[in-house]
Structure formats: structure tokens, C-alpha cells
């Protein structure tokens, strides 16, 4: 849980607070919101692989990069030139200048991953994993509906915790 507004309220800032809970060789499976150079680089530095749907603002040119198969290139992602407002300049300098990413098209999705070896994880396995992520989303929605918690009405963290406890 985090604040409703102000510093630390976004899903990204809450996610950054969870980075210490990941362990080496784990995989973060997430939707397009988390397709961020900064998050992926931070997870890679912890030895964590990532499988996320490509964010709509990115465009993949399947003609470039080292191709493993049709619509399956390995491409460099360059570090953004501007330091984000939430990061110090010193932190910015510690991030790598580029990440090597695998961008795989399957159906209507383009999945982005740090798992570059096609022998370890194939295109079909990655797409199946992403479908499992969607089932988790549906299960969470069902749990919230069953508990009557689709919408929390309080705005202050202490009140949200009380509302949560009273459900």
C-alpha cells in the first residue's frame, strides 16, 4: 500500500520499493505498464529476468537486430538521455548505457524479455507464460469482486487499511 497522491503514489514507485524482494534467477512477468528501461535495468542488476508486454509507445522494427527467428530479434535499448525526476544524477550514472532485449511477436502481443537464449526459453513458452499472467489478472479481479473490494473508497492510507480490514 502507498499514498493516494504525492510522492511515492505511482505503481512504478511502489514497484521500486519491492525490488529488494526479488532473488537471483527469478522472472518478473508483468503487463506493458512495467516495460520500462529503468525497471528492467534495475531487475537485471539483481539477476532477475523480465517478460513484459511491449509498451504502446515503443515500436519494434523486426528488420533490425540479431534475428533468432521470424519476428524474434535481439535489439539494444539505449539508456534515455534524460535523468528521471525521481532519480539522482549519481544513480543515473550507475545504469548501463544499453540493455540487450529480445522482442518477440506472437499473436497480437509483442513481448519483451531479457531471456536472450532461445534454447532456454522458446517463443511459444514465453507466449504461454504471458497468457498465464492474464489468468492471474482475472483471478485477482474475481477475488476483489467476491470480497466486495472492487473499489476502495478511502483516500488516506490508514483509512484504506481499516476499510481493507473490515471487508
Secondary structure as UniProt FT lines:
FT   TURN            7..8
FT   HELIX           11..17
FT   HELIX           19..21
FT   TURN            24..25
FT   STRAND          27..30
FT   HELIX           32..34
FT   HELIX           37..45
FT   TURN            46..47
FT   STRAND          49..53
FT   TURN            56..57
FT   TURN            62..63
FT   STRAND          66..69
FT   TURN            70..71
FT   STRAND          72..78
FT   TURN            85..86
FT   HELIX           89..94
FT   STRAND          98..106
FT   TURN            107..108
FT   STRAND          109..113
FT   TURN            118..120
FT   HELIX           123..146
FT   TURN            147..148
FT   HELIX           157..165
//
